[in-house]
Amino acid sequence: MNPVVASSLVSMGKNLFDKVSTPNTELPKPSSESFSQELDAVSAVDKGLTRKELKQQFMQSPAIQSFLEKDTGDTLYLEKRADGSMQILSSTGRTLILNQGSQVCKNAQNFFESCMQEQAHLSDHRPNAVEIKV
């Protein structure tokens, strides 16, 4: 092997090892919020509404109404996706993705979290999904 190439590879390996093994001196600053405040912000279910009211609020969305008009299935499955959006699957196979940050997605998340906390309307056929009969 060429000594120049071997020397370069060893030097490059040493630099990479030094970067990986050197501890990061910048530590994240602690939050001024208490744990309970942070927990409430993460699980932002509107505690003033019942599960039935949350479902009505969620189902009254124009996007959901439009989806239901075009669908002949009788069961919907509401699921949380990894990217923070929500997904509605119909028993006929159609899907509707509710974009993260939209009001309809927020309503869906509130209803979903309420069902999960109360262990209500959980699907027997789809794990971690809420079953909605229409």
N, C-alpha and C positions, 0 to 999 in steps of 0.2 A: 504494500500500500504506500502511496506517496506520503512522505513525512509531513508535507505542508497540509494536505487534506486531513490526515490523522490529527495533527495539531489543532486545526480549525474545528474538527468535530469534538475533540475533548474540551476545547475552550467554550464552544457553544453549549455543550452538555453542562459544564460547570456554571455558566451564566443562567441557564434554565433552572438548574437545581437551586442556585442562590435566590432566584426570584420566587420560587415556590416555597422554599423553606424559611424565608425571611418573614417574621410576623408583621402583620399590618398594624401600624402604630395608631391609626385613626379608629377610635372606638365610637360606636353610635351613641349619640346623646340620649340619656334617659328621658322618657316622656314625662310631662308634668301632670298628665291625667292619671287618675287612680285606675286600678285594675277593673273595678266595676264599671267605670265610665267607658273604658276601652271595650269591655265585653258588651255593654249595651250598644255601642256603636257598630260592633261587628254583627250582632244579632238584632238588627233593627226591625224587629217585628212590631208593628203598631199595636201596642198593648191595649189601646182603647177600643178596638174592634174585635168582634167575635169571629170565629172561623167561618161561619155562615156569611157574615157581612164582608169578610175578606174575599170569599168566593164570589159573591155578587159583584163586588167592585172589580175583581179580576175578569169575570165573564162579560161585563158590560163594555169592555174595550172594543172599539171598532175593528181592530185587527182580529180579535177572537171571534166576533160576530161574523165577520166576512169569512173566516176559516170554517165556521160551523155551517154557514149557508151553502158552501160548496161541498161539504162532507156529509156522507150518508151514514157514517158509523155512529154507534151509540155510546162508545166509551172512549174517553181521552186519557192519556197518561202524561202527567207533567213531570219533567225531569230537570235536574240542575246539571248544566254542562261544566266542563273543566275550566272554560274561559270566563265563567261568570254569567253567561247568558242562560236562558231557559229554553227548553224544547217541549213542544206539545206533539205527541204522537197519537194518531187516530187508530182505532181498531181496523180501519180500512187500509192503513199503511201510509197515509199522508202525514207530513210533518210540517210544523211551523216553528221557526226559530225566532225567539224574542231577543232582540239585541240588548246587550248589557248597557245599562245607563238609561234605557227608555223607561217611561212611566209604566207601560204594560209589563215590562220585565220586573220592575220593582213590585208591582201588585202581585205578580205571579210568585215572586220570591217570598213575599209576606205570607201569602196563602200556603205555599209549600212548607215554609218554616213552621207555621201554625199547625199544619197537619202532622209534621214530623214530631213536634214537641208533644202533641196530644195523642200521637199514635193512631190517627184517624185517617180513613180513606187510603191506607197503604195498599199497594197492589200486591196480590199473591203471585202474579206471573212475572212482574218486572221488579227486581230489587231496587230500592232507593227511588221509587216512583210513586207519585200520588195518582190515584185513580179518580177520574171525574166522570160521573154518569150524567149524560145530557138528556 
